[in-house]
């Protein structure tokens, strides 16, 4: 149950938190201004959503399958 709560906390992180970028992204965001930088951060989070969702579902199915065996 403890692992489920930790997983739940990681998946429910609000989208208002900004993604950490590399140096190139930081320089680009600095040149874009406030609104452009927010759009860049949203784009990074949007692109990361699919792999994170896929890995989360795969982890849940694996956990559920192992739980049934025990």
C-alpha positions in Angstrom: 0.0 0.0 0.0 2.9 2.3 0.8 4.3 2.0 -2.8 0.9 2.7 -4.2 0.6 6.0 -2.3 4.1 7.0 -3.4 3.2 6.2 -7.0 -0.1 8.1 -6.6 1.8 11.2 -5.3 4.1 11.2 -8.3 1.3 10.9 -10.8 -0.8 13.6 -9.3 1.9 16.3 -9.4 0.2 19.4 -10.7 1.0 20.5 -14.2 1.8 24.0 -12.9 5.2 22.7 -11.8 7.8 23.5 -14.3 9.9 20.9 -16.1 13.6 21.1 -15.5 15.3 21.8 -18.7 18.8 21.4 -20.1 21.0 24.3 -20.8 19.8 24.7 -24.4 16.2 24.8 -23.3 17.0 27.3 -20.5 18.7 29.6 -23.0 15.9 29.3 -25.5 13.3 29.9 -22.8 15.2 33.0 -21.7 15.0 34.4 -25.2 11.3 33.7 -25.7 10.1 35.8 -22.8 7.6 34.8 -20.1 4.7 33.6 -22.2 7.0 31.7 -24.6 8.9 30.0 -21.7 5.6 28.8 -20.2 4.6 27.4 -23.5 7.9 25.6 -23.8 7.5 24.1 -20.3 4.0 23.0 -21.1 5.3 21.3 -24.3 8.0 19.4 -22.5 5.4 18.2 -19.9 3.0 17.3 -22.8 5.6 15.2 -24.6 6.6 13.5 -21.3 3.0 12.5 -20.5 2.7 9.5 -22.9 5.9 7.7 -21.8 5.1 8.3 -18.1 1.6 7.1 -18.5 2.8 4.0 -20.4 5.4 3.1 -17.8 2.9 3.7 -15.0 0.3 1.4 -16.6 3.0 -1.2 -17.3 4.2 -1.0 -13.7 0.7 -1.4 -12.3 0.0 -4.4 -14.5 3.3 -6.0 -13.4 2.6 -5.3 -9.8 -1.0 -6.6 -10.0 0.2 -9.8 -11.8 2.8 -10.5 -9.1 0.3 -9.8 -6.3 -2.1 -12.4 -7.8 0.7 -15.0 -7.9 1.5 -14.6 -4.2 
